[in-house]
Amino acid sequence: MKSKNDLTDIYLIVAKNIKKYRKLAKMTQFELAKKTGYSYGYIRLVEAPKCIKKFSLESIYYIALALDIDIDKLFSSDDI
C-alpha cells in the first residue's frame, strides 16, 4: 500500500516537470496561464515546490496540451 508521502511525491514530480517543460518552451507562468485558461496564481501554486498540491488530472491534461507535450512526461521522475 502506498503512503501519503508517495502521493505528495507525485504532486512534486508533476510540479517540477511542469516548470521544466514550461521553461523548455520558453514560456512564462503568465503565458502558460493564458494558454490554459487558468489564472496566473493557480499556475504559480501548481509549480511552487513547498505548496500543498491539490490539482486535478484535468488540469494536468490542459497544461500538457498548452506545453505541447505528452501528459506522461509530467509524471516521469527522470531528469528532474
N, C-alpha and C positions, 0 to 999 in steps of 0.2 A: 504494500500500500504506500502511496506517495504521501509525503508530509506537506504541511503548509509551506515549508521552505522551498519545496520543489515548485509550487505554484508561484511563489514570489520570484524564484529564479527565472521562470519562463517569461514573466512580465518584464524583468530586467533585460533578458536576452532580446525580446522583441523591441523594447525601447532603444537599446543600443543599436540594433540593426536599422531601425527607422532613421535614427540620426546618421548612421554610417551611409546608408543609401541616399538620404537626402543630400548630404554633403557631396557624395559622388556625382549626384545630379546637378551640383552647383545651385541648389535651391535653398532659400531661407525658410525658416519656420513660417513666416508670414505667407510666402508664396505657396508652401505646402498647404497651409490652412485655406487659402483662397481656392486652390485647385481641388481640395476635398470637400469644401463647403463647411468645414469645421472652423471653430474660432481659433485665432492665434493662441489664446490662453489654453485651449484644450490641447493643441499640438505641443505647446511648451510643457504642459503637465505630463503628456504621454512620454516625452523624451527625458524628463527630469529624472536623474538617477536615484534620488532619495525620496521621491514622491510615492505614495501608496498607489499602486496601479489598479485601475478598475476600468479597462476598456474592453469593448466587445469585439468579437470576430468580424462583425460587420464593419467596424471602424478600421480594423487591420486590413480588411479587404479593400476598402476605398483608399486607404493610404498606399497600399501596394499598387493599385491602379494608377494613382496620381504619380507615383515614383516610376511607373512603367517597368515593374519587376514582378516575378512570380511570387505569390504570397509565401511559399515555402522558404524563401530566402530570409524572411523575417524571423523564422523560428530556428535558424541554424546558429549553433554556438561556435562555429568555425570562424576564425579571424576577427573576433570582436574583443 
